[in-house]
Amino acid sequence: MNILAWIILGLLAGAIAKLIYPGRQGGGILSTMVLGIVGAFIGGTLTTLFQTGTLQFTAASLSIPGVFVAVLGSIIAIWLWYAFASRAA
C-alpha cells in the first residue's frame, strides 16, 4: 500500500475510533493518524490470526472491510494505551 493510502486509512480509522471510544483522547491530527496506522496493523494481524491460525504481521487495506478492521484495531490500541498509562501513573 502506498504512503497516501496509509495516511488516508490512518486518519479515517483513528478519527472514527476516537469518536467511538468513551472519554476524551488528546492529540492532534498526527497522533490520530499514527493511532489509525497502528490500529490497521493490530487489526490486520488479528484478522490474519483468526482466519489462518498463523501469526503474521500484516495491515488492513484501504477498503470498507479494511477500514472496519483498522477502526477495531485502533480501539484496541486506545484501550492498551490507557491500560499501560494508568499503571505507570
Residue pairs with C-beta under 8 A, 6 or more apart in sequence:
1 9
1 59
1 61
1 62
5 61
5 62
6 37
6 40
7 33
8 62
9 36
9 37
9 40
9 60
9 61
9 62
9 66
9 67
9 70
10 32
10 33
10 34
10 35
10 36
10 37
10 40
10 70
11 29
11 32
11 33
11 36
12 36
12 67
12 70
13 35
13 36
13 39
13 40
13 60
13 67
13 70
13 71
13 73
13 74
14 31
14 32
14 33
14 34
14 35
14 36
14 37
14 39
14 74
15 32
15 36
16 67
16 71
16 74
17 35
17 36
17 39
17 71
17 74
17 75
17 77
17 78
18 25
18 32
18 35
18 74
18 78
20 71
20 75
21 75
21 78
21 79
25 78
27 35
35 74
35 77
35 78
36 70
36 74
37 59
38 73
38 74
38 77
39 70
39 71
39 72
39 73
39 74
39 75
39 76
39 77
40 59
40 60
40 66
40 69
40 70
40 73
40 74
41 57
41 58
41 59
41 73
42 73
42 74
42 76
42 77
43 60
43 69
43 70
43 71
43 72
43 73
43 74
43 76
44 58
44 59
44 60
44 66
44 69
44 70
44 73
45 55
45 56
45 57
45 58
45 59
46 69
46 73
46 76
47 58
47 60
47 69
48 54
48 55
48 56
48 58
49 55
49 56
60 66
60 67
60 69
60 70
60 73
